[in-house]
Amino acid sequence: MGTGRPDDAAMREVLAYARAQRTTGFLVLRDGETLAERNWPLPGDAAAFQASWIHGSTPEGALIEDVASLQKSLVGLLAAIAADRGLLDVGRPVSDYLGAGWSRAATADEARIRVLHLLTMSSGLDDGFAHAAPPGTRFHYNTPVYAATKAILAQVAGLSLEALTGDWLTGPAGLAETGWRARPAAFGDVGNPTGLVTSPRDLARVGRLILDGGVAQNSRRVVSEAGLNTLFERSPTNPAYGWLWWLNGSAFTIRADGERREGPLVPAAPAGMVAALGAMGRKLYIVPDRRLVVVRLGQAVPDPDFDQQLWTRLSRAL
């Protein structure tokens, strides 16, 4: 994967593949230069998707979407900012912030759960907040327990989640199309009732923030380089996971469904890639050593091997 001009024919193949995978927004940036950007309308049979996931559109015609679990990675970023500000110590028990009884575990078991365990999906709780394993001993992708992280951030900031996100991240980084929304009843209860809505360009700005070591395009520092580096440290229970970020290049990967696979998250992608991933194929891929950002939003991808197939095509184009 070089750094010169992209191969036009190969990039057209990337875009054709992305569109065929029911993509609504697709964006490729390299070193701040837009190599490809497409926004496709929803088909006429997508009314249910639109009602649950869409929150308007941008002036350039991109849809503003609830990005599902991709939100987790931005919450990880907010946790790093809180730690920078001296408001959050991830080594402290969750009960220090939320009070005793926040889980259904016994008092002694609950007291062993640190904020770090929430950030690395290793709390030892099941989806119903009951004790299932000692904290820090196994990876379990647990959305309801993760949502407690948002409550911790609001508590330490003394602000609502929306307000602290605006003050700490979206305002300083110029993310004008990003915010929190209550999810509609049609979405279903997954123990995480607030969705992050955003656009492809705003996600690309998050990618550039990370490429630039925590400094936004307006030259404002949003998070320290040390804080960013912490986000991408491989967790002991899953080397493909950091602080709510997915990491490529590991010897094995435990995926969100609990399946362990030998090899990296996306073999065709650069080993140094980090990623924020959400249901239905929501993607923010960032490759720091290539200065590369790729965003994909839209309906559920039909191809179960989407990540590998997309990166195989991107590698040819770049």
C-alpha positions in Angstrom: 0.0 0.0 0.0 1.9 3.0 -1.3 1.7 6.7 -0.7 1.4 8.0 -4.3 -1.6 8.7 -6.4 -4.3 6.1 -6.0 -5.1 3.8 -8.9 -8.3 5.3 -10.4 -9.6 2.0 -11.8 -8.9 0.2 -8.5 -10.6 2.9 -6.5 -13.7 2.7 -8.7 -13.7 -1.0 -7.9 -13.6 -0.1 -4.1 -16.5 2.3 -4.6 -18.6 -0.2 -6.6 -18.0 -2.8 -3.9 -18.9 -0.4 -1.1 -22.1 0.7 -2.9 -23.1 -3.0 -3.5 -22.8 -3.5 0.3 -25.7 -1.1 1.0 -23.4 1.7 2.0 -24.8 5.2 2.5 -21.6 7.1 3.2 -18.0 6.2 2.2 -14.9 8.3 2.7 -11.2 7.7 2.2 -8.6 10.3 3.4 -4.9 10.1 3.2 -2.7 12.7 4.9 -5.8 15.0 4.9 -6.5 14.7 1.2 -9.8 13.2 0.2 -9.2 10.3 -2.1 -12.8 9.2 -2.4 -16.1 10.4 -1.0 -19.6 9.1 -1.9 -23.0 9.5 -0.3 -25.7 7.2 -1.6 -29.4 7.6 -0.9 -31.4 4.9 0.9 -33.5 2.6 -1.3 -37.3 2.8 -1.1 -37.5 -0.4 1.0 -35.4 1.1 3.9 -38.2 2.8 5.8 -37.6 0.7 9.0 -33.9 1.4 8.9 -34.5 5.1 8.4 -37.0 5.3 11.4 -34.5 3.6 13.7 -31.1 4.9 12.6 -31.3 8.1 10.6 -31.3 11.6 12.2 -31.2 13.9 9.2 -28.6 14.7 6.5 -25.7 17.1 6.0 -25.5 19.9 3.4 -23.5 17.6 1.1 -26.2 14.9 1.2 -24.6 12.5 3.7 -27.0 10.8 6.2 -26.5 11.5 9.9 -26.7 8.1 11.5 -26.8 6.4 14.8 -23.5 4.6 14.5 -24.3 1.7 16.9 -21.3 0.4 18.9 -18.9 2.6 17.1 -20.0 5.1 19.8 -17.9 3.0 22.3 -14.6 4.2 20.8 -15.6 7.8 21.2 -16.5 7.1 24.8 -13.1 5.6 25.2 -11.7 8.9 23.9 -13.8 10.8 26.4 -12.4 8.6 29.2 -8.9 9.4 28.1 -9.8 13.2 28.2 -11.3 12.7 31.7 -8.1 11.1 32.8 -6.0 13.9 31.3 -8.1 16.4 33.3 -7.5 14.5 36.6 -11.2 13.7 36.9 -11.0 9.9 36.3 -8.7 7.2 37.7 -9.3 4.0 35.7 -7.6 2.0 38.4 -10.3 2.9 41.0 -13.4 0.7 41.5 -16.5 1.6 39.6 -18.4 1.7 42.9 -16.2 4.7 43.9 -18.0 6.7 41.1 -21.4 5.1 40.9 -21.9 3.9 44.5 -22.3 0.4 45.9 -24.9 -1.8 44.3 -24.5 -0.6 40.7 -24.2 -4.2 39.6 -26.0 -7.4 40.7 -22.7 -9.0 41.9 -22.0 -9.6 45.6 -20.5 -6.6 47.4 -17.0 -8.1 47.5 -17.0 -9.1 43.8 -18.4 -5.7 42.8 -15.6 -3.9 44.7 -13.0 -5.6 42.5 -14.4 -4.2 39.3 -12.3 -1.3 38.1 -13.2 1.3 35.5 -10.4 -0.2 33.4 -12.3 -3.4 33.3 -15.3 -1.6 31.8 -13.1 0.0 29.1 -11.5 -3.4 28.2 -14.7 -5.5 28.3 -13.3 -7.6 31.1 -15.6 -6.7 34.1 -16.5 -10.4 34.8 -20.2 -9.5 34.7 -22.8 -11.0 32.4 -25.2 -8.9 30.4 -27.6 -8.8 33.4 -24.8 -7.3 35.6 -24.4 -10.6 37.6 -21.0 -12.0 38.5 -19.8 -14.5 36.0 -16.0 -14.5 36.4 -13.3 -12.6 38.3 -12.7 -9.2 36.7 -9.8 -9.0 34.4 -9.8 -12.7 33.5 -11.9 -12.9 30.3 -13.1 -10.8 27.5 -16.9 -10.5 27.1 -18.2 -7.9 24.8 -20.9 -6.5 27.1 -22.9 -3.5 25.9 -25.1 -3.0 29.0 -22.2 -3.0 31.3 -20.2 -0.7 29.0 -23.0 1.9 29.2 -22.1 2.4 32.9 -18.9 4.1 31.6 -21.1 7.0 30.2 -22.7 7.4 33.7 -19.2 7.5 35.3 -18.1 10.3 32.8 -21.2 12.3 33.6 -20.6 11.9 37.3 -17.0 13.0 37.2 -17.7 15.9 34.9 -20.7 17.1 36.8 -22.4 17.5 33.4 -24.8 15.6 31.2 -23.2 13.2 28.6 -24.3 15.6 25.8 -22.8 18.6 27.6 -19.4 17.0 28.4 -19.1 15.6 24.9 -19.7 19.1 23.5 -17.3 20.7 25.9 -14.5 18.1 25.7 -14.7 16.7 22.2 -17.2 17.8 19.6 -16.8 21.6 20.2 -13.0 21.7 20.3 -12.6 19.2 17.4 -15.3 20.9 15.2 -17.7 18.0 15.0 -20.8 20.0 14.2 -22.8 16.9 13.1 -22.2 14.7 16.1 -24.3 14.3 19.3 -26.2 12.0 21.6 -29.9 11.1 21.0 -32.4 8.9 22.8 -33.0 5.8 20.7 -36.5 5.2 19.4 -38.6 2.3 20.8 -38.3 0.6 17.5 -34.6 0.3 18.0 -35.1 -2.3 20.8 -33.6 -2.4 24.3 -29.9 -3.4 24.3 -29.1 -1.8 27.7 -27.7 1.3 26.0 -30.6 3.7 25.4 -28.6 6.7 24.0 -27.1 6.6 20.5 -24.3 8.6 19.1 -25.4 10.2 15.8 -22.8 11.5 13.3 -21.7 11.9 9.7 -18.9 10.4 7.6 -17.0 13.7 7.6 -17.2 14.1 11.4 -15.9 10.6 11.8 -13.1 11.4 9.4 -12.3 14.4 11.7 -12.0 12.0 14.6 -9.6 9.9 12.5 -7.5 13.0 11.7 -7.5 14.0 15.4 -5.9 10.6 16.2 -3.5 10.8 13.3 -2.4 14.2 14.6 -1.7 13.0 18.1 -4.8 14.5 19.7 -4.7 17.9 18.0 -7.7 19.0 16.0 -7.6 20.6 12.6 -8.2 24.0 14.3 -4.9 23.4 16.2 -6.7 22.9 19.5 -5.3 20.0 21.7 -8.2 17.7 22.6 -6.4 14.8 24.2 -2.8 14.2 25.2 -0.6 11.9 23.1 -0.1 9.8 26.2 -3.9 9.4 26.6 -4.2 8.4 23.0 -1.5 5.8 23.3 -3.3 4.3 26.3 -6.4 3.8 24.2 -4.5 1.5 21.9 -2.7 -0.6 24.4 -3.6 -4.3 23.9 -5.7 -5.6 26.8 -4.5 -8.8 28.6 -7.8 -10.7 27.8 -8.0 -9.8 24.1 -5.0 -8.5 22.2 -7.3 -7.2 19.5 -8.9 -4.7 21.9 -7.8 -1.6 23.8 -9.9 0.9 25.6 -13.1 0.4 23.6 -11.1 0.4 20.4 -10.4 -2.6 18.1 -6.7 -3.2 17.2 -5.3 -5.0 14.2 -2.1 -7.0 14.0 -2.6 -9.3 17.0 -1.8 -13.0 17.0 -5.4 -13.9 17.7 -8.7 -12.0 17.9 -11.7 -12.5 20.2 -14.6 -10.9 18.3 -17.7 -9.3 19.7 -19.6 -12.6 19.4 -17.1 -14.3 21.6 -15.5 -16.3 18.9 -11.7 -16.6 19.0 -9.9 -16.7 15.7 -6.2 -17.1 15.1 -4.6 -14.1 13.4 -5.4 -10.4 13.2 -8.7 -8.7 13.1 -8.4 -7.9 9.4 -5.5 -9.7 7.7 -5.7 -7.6 4.5 -5.4 -4.4 6.5 -2.1 -2.8 7.7 -1.1 -4.3 11.1 -1.0 -0.9 12.7 -4.7 -0.1 12.0 -7.0 0.8 14.8 -10.8 0.8 14.4 -14.1 1.9 15.8 -16.7 -0.7 14.8 -20.5 -0.8 15.0 -23.3 -3.1 14.0 -24.4 -3.3 10.4 -20.9 -2.6 9.2 -20.3 0.9 10.7 -16.6 1.5 10.3 -14.0 4.1 11.3 -10.6 2.6 10.3 -7.4 4.6 11.1 -3.9 3.7 10.0 -1.5 6.0 11.7 1.7 5.0 9.9 -0.1 5.5 6.5 -1.9 8.7 7.5 -5.0 6.9 6.3 -8.7 7.2 7.5 -11.6 5.2 6.0 -15.2 5.6 7.0 -18.2 3.4 6.0 -21.8 3.9 7.2 -25.0 2.4 6.0 -27.4 -0.6 6.2 -26.2 -4.1 7.2 -23.5 -5.3 4.8 -24.5 -8.5 2.9 -20.9 -9.8 2.7 -19.9 -11.5 6.0 -16.3 -11.1 4.9 -16.7 -7.4 4.3 -13.6 -6.1 6.2 -11.3 -8.4 4.5 -12.8 -7.9 1.0 -12.8 -4.1 1.4 -9.2 -4.0 2.5 -8.1 -6.3 -0.3 -9.6 -3.8 -2.7 -8.3 -0.8 -0.9 -4.8 -2.2 -0.9 -4.9 -2.5 -4.7 -6.2 1.1 -5.0 -3.6 2.6 -2.6 
